[in-house]
Amino acid sequence: MIELDAIHRRGRALEDQYFQRVDQELLRNLRDEEQKMHRLEELTEVTGVHDDKIARHLMDAGIDASNVAALTLTPIVFVAWASGTVSPEERQGVVSAALRRGVDSNPLAFRLLEQWLHTRPPRELWQIWKEYAATLHASLPPTTADKLRSRLVAQAEEVAKASGGVLGVGKICPAEQRVLDEIESVLPLRGGGED
């Protein structure tokens, strides 16, 4: 009888221990989901894009409210990588664009940008940027959208010209031109008076 009681107590203790682990795992999952939803809300607030699908794609790519400023430089980074490597001149062009936009005041965004300049970002990031940019572009007033587009295209062209041509001046390679064309197709002029 004593042996059966000991076995039952041991069984009950193991059962309690099991359910305690299950409860802890459920609580951890709930906390993780709550944190993810909070990060999603922060991201939609910062980006101005209230499309959960796009926000989730951004988060899956490692973009959050703390480093979203780097996302605005994605097309310039892809122009720099278009020829297969980033030249020192192209790197300087991207960093200059980041400094003009104040990205250096956001250490996490600037670190992410530096990472993208050292290691080519995944192609999925380009697709995510296009999805994000098209949605944001369509939501802005035409004049604002056209000004932002013109500024981005000019900065991307500056990076494309940085290491091409004679003595590094003036030539855009075909791969860079394809990226520039994609930028322009994602962000068409909307008749806001800017070109």
C-alpha positions as a Python dict, from the first residue, in 0.01 Angstrom:
ca = {
    (1, 'M'): (0, 0, 0),
    (2, 'I'): (278, 240, 91),
    (3, 'E'): (448, 158, -237),
    (4, 'L'): (128, 237, -436),
    (5, 'D'): (90, 571, -254),
    (6, 'A'): (448, 659, -338),
    (7, 'I'): (391, 568, -701),
    (8, 'H'): (71, 774, -712),
    (9, 'R'): (242, 1072, -546),
    (10, 'R'): (531, 1044, -792),
    (11, 'G'): (288, 1019, -1084),
    (12, 'R'): (92, 1318, -960),
    (13, 'A'): (416, 1518, -912),
    (14, 'L'): (528, 1433, -1267),
    (15, 'E'): (182, 1525, -1399),
    (16, 'D'): (187, 1856, -1209),
    (17, 'Q'): (538, 1925, -1337),
    (18, 'Y'): (429, 1852, -1695),
    (19, 'F'): (128, 2083, -1677),
    (20, 'Q'): (336, 2353, -1512),
    (21, 'R'): (576, 2339, -1811),
    (22, 'V'): (281, 2350, -2052),
    (23, 'D'): (136, 2651, -1869),
    (24, 'Q'): (473, 2828, -1873),
    (25, 'E'): (508, 2762, -2245),
    (26, 'L'): (158, 2896, -2311),
    (27, 'L'): (232, 3208, -2105),
    (28, 'R'): (561, 3259, -2289),
    (29, 'N'): (383, 3223, -2624),
    (30, 'L'): (117, 3472, -2516),
    (31, 'R'): (383, 3721, -2403),
    (32, 'D'): (575, 3672, -2729),
    (33, 'E'): (259, 3728, -2932),
    (34, 'E'): (172, 4035, -2726),
    (35, 'Q'): (523, 4176, -2780),
    (36, 'K'): (500, 4102, -3151),
    (37, 'M'): (165, 4282, -3174),
    (38, 'H'): (313, 4579, -2985),
    (39, 'R'): (612, 4591, -3226),
    (40, 'L'): (367, 4565, -3518),
    (41, 'E'): (166, 4860, -3384),
    (42, 'E'): (485, 5064, -3335),
    (43, 'L'): (597, 4984, -3688),
    (44, 'T'): (267, 5082, -3847),
    (45, 'E'): (271, 5404, -3643),
    (46, 'V'): (625, 5493, -3754),
    (47, 'T'): (584, 5397, -4120),
    (48, 'G'): (237, 5538, -4169),
    (49, 'V'): (142, 5220, -4357),
    (50, 'H'): (-148, 5052, -4180),
    (51, 'D'): (-142, 4732, -4381),
    (52, 'D'): (-72, 4439, -4146),
    (53, 'K'): (54, 4221, -4431),
    (54, 'I'): (321, 4475, -4527),
    (55, 'A'): (411, 4541, -4163),
    (56, 'R'): (452, 4167, -4102),
    (57, 'H'): (673, 4136, -4410),
    (58, 'L'): (887, 4421, -4278),
    (59, 'M'): (913, 4257, -3937),
    (60, 'D'): (1002, 3922, -4095),
    (61, 'A'): (1287, 4102, -4273),
    (62, 'G'): (1417, 4238, -3943),
    (63, 'I'): (1272, 4586, -3984),
    (64, 'D'): (1108, 4742, -3679),
    (65, 'A'): (1042, 5088, -3540),
    (66, 'S'): (1401, 5115, -3417),
    (67, 'N'): (1565, 5068, -3757),
    (68, 'V'): (1296, 5154, -4014),
    (69, 'A'): (1494, 5463, -4119),
    (70, 'A'): (1737, 5230, -4298),
    (71, 'L'): (1448, 5096, -4508),
    (72, 'T'): (1415, 5433, -4682),
    (73, 'L'): (1767, 5381, -4820),
    (74, 'T'): (1700, 5030, -4955),
    (75, 'P'): (1678, 5138, -5323),
    (76, 'I'): (2004, 5329, -5296),
    (77, 'V'): (2172, 5025, -5140),
    (78, 'F'): (2042, 4803, -5423),
    (79, 'V'): (2176, 5050, -5681),
    (80, 'A'): (2515, 5029, -5510),
    (81, 'W'): (2505, 4647, -5523),
    (82, 'A'): (2370, 4631, -5882),
    (83, 'S'): (2710, 4571, -6039),
    (84, 'G'): (2789, 4289, -5795),
    (85, 'T'): (3006, 4483, -5550),
    (86, 'V'): (2988, 4815, -5367),
    (87, 'S'): (3275, 5045, -5462),
    (88, 'P'): (3418, 5287, -5205),
    (89, 'E'): (3261, 5573, -5403),
    (90, 'E'): (2918, 5408, -5400),
    (91, 'R'): (2954, 5334, -5030),
    (92, 'Q'): (3033, 5699, -4968),
    (93, 'G'): (2730, 5803, -5175),
    (94, 'V'): (2498, 5581, -4970),
    (95, 'V'): (2646, 5702, -4641),
    (96, 'S'): (2615, 6065, -4758),
    (97, 'A'): (2248, 6008, -4841),
    (98, 'A'): (2200, 5853, -4497),
    (99, 'L'): (2367, 6151, -4329),
    (100, 'R'): (2152, 6397, -4523),
    (101, 'R'): (1844, 6208, -4406),
    (102, 'G'): (1963, 6200, -4045),
    (103, 'V'): (1988, 5821, -4030),
    (104, 'D'): (2314, 5855, -3836),
    (105, 'S'): (2112, 5984, -3539),
    (106, 'N'): (1949, 5641, -3521),
    (107, 'P'): (2231, 5397, -3431),
    (108, 'L'): (2033, 5079, -3502),
    (109, 'A'): (1925, 5198, -3846),
    (110, 'F'): (2276, 5317, -3930),
    (111, 'R'): (2423, 4984, -3816),
    (112, 'L'): (2175, 4797, -4036),
    (113, 'L'): (2268, 5018, -4330),
    (114, 'E'): (2638, 4948, -4268),
    (115, 'Q'): (2560, 4576, -4262),
    (116, 'W'): (2381, 4605, -4598),
    (117, 'L'): (2684, 4780, -4746),
    (118, 'H'): (2918, 4503, -4631),
    (119, 'T'): (2693, 4208, -4713),
    (120, 'R'): (2441, 4220, -4995),
    (121, 'P'): (2092, 4232, -4848),
    (122, 'P'): (1855, 3951, -4949),
    (123, 'R'): (1652, 4000, -5267),
    (124, 'E'): (1337, 3964, -5055),
    (125, 'L'): (1421, 4301, -4896),
    (126, 'W'): (1395, 4464, -5239),
    (127, 'Q'): (1051, 4308, -5291),
    (128, 'I'): (939, 4416, -4943),
    (129, 'W'): (1065, 4771, -5004),
    (130, 'K'): (873, 4787, -5334),
    (131, 'E'): (554, 4671, -5163),
    (132, 'Y'): (601, 4921, -4878),
    (133, 'A'): (705, 5210, -5104),
    (134, 'A'): (417, 5161, -5349),
    (135, 'T'): (164, 5161, -5064),
    (136, 'L'): (315, 5465, -4895),
    (137, 'H'): (355, 5652, -5227),
    (138, 'A'): (-12, 5598, -5310),
    (139, 'S'): (-121, 5723, -4967),
    (140, 'L'): (66, 6055, -4986),
    (141, 'P'): (-63, 6375, -5144),
    (142, 'P'): (63, 6392, -5506),
    (143, 'T'): (298, 6687, -5446),
    (144, 'T'): (461, 6519, -5146),
    (145, 'A'): (484, 6184, -5325),
    (146, 'D'): (647, 6343, -5630),
    (147, 'K'): (898, 6539, -5419),
    (148, 'L'): (1001, 6229, -5225),
    (149, 'R'): (1026, 6029, -5548),
    (150, 'S'): (1242, 6297, -5715),
    (151, 'R'): (1475, 6316, -5416),
    (152, 'L'): (1511, 5937, -5398),
    (153, 'V'): (1571, 5900, -5773),
    (154, 'A'): (1833, 6180, -5764),
    (155, 'Q'): (2016, 6015, -5472),
    (156, 'A'): (2003, 5675, -5642),
    (157, 'E'): (2140, 5825, -5967),
    (158, 'E'): (2417, 5993, -5769),
    (159, 'V'): (2520, 5656, -5625),
    (160, 'A'): (2493, 5491, -5969),
    (161, 'K'): (2725, 5751, -6122),
    (162, 'A'): (2971, 5738, -5834),
    (163, 'S'): (3205, 5475, -5976),
    (164, 'G'): (3122, 5455, -6345),
    (165, 'G'): (3240, 5621, -6662),
    (166, 'V'): (3571, 5783, -6742),
    (167, 'L'): (3770, 5847, -6424),
    (168, 'G'): (3464, 5746, -6225),
    (169, 'V'): (3244, 6024, -6360),
    (170, 'G'): (2907, 6000, -6533),
    (171, 'K'): (2839, 5645, -6650),
    (172, 'I'): (2559, 5431, -6517),
    (173, 'C'): (2600, 5058, -6586),
    (174, 'P'): (2304, 4861, -6730),
    (175, 'A'): (2242, 4674, -6401),
    (176, 'E'): (2224, 5004, -6212),
    (177, 'Q'): (1991, 5147, -6477),
    (178, 'R'): (1756, 4849, -6431),
    (179, 'V'): (1733, 4923, -6057),
    (180, 'L'): (1676, 5294, -6129),
    (181, 'D'): (1400, 5201, -6375),
    (182, 'E'): (1239, 4977, -6112),
    (183, 'I'): (1244, 5261, -5859),
    (184, 'E'): (1069, 5488, -6108),
    (185, 'S'): (810, 5222, -6189),
    (186, 'V'): (734, 5161, -5820),
    (187, 'L'): (707, 5537, -5758),
    (188, 'P'): (541, 5685, -6067),
    (189, 'L'): (495, 6058, -6095),
    (190, 'R'): (149, 6151, -5969),
    (191, 'G'): (116, 6497, -6114),
    (192, 'G'): (217, 6688, -5806),
    (193, 'G'): (425, 6941, -6000),
    (194, 'E'): (769, 6783, -5941),
    (195, 'D'): (982, 6597, -6191),
}
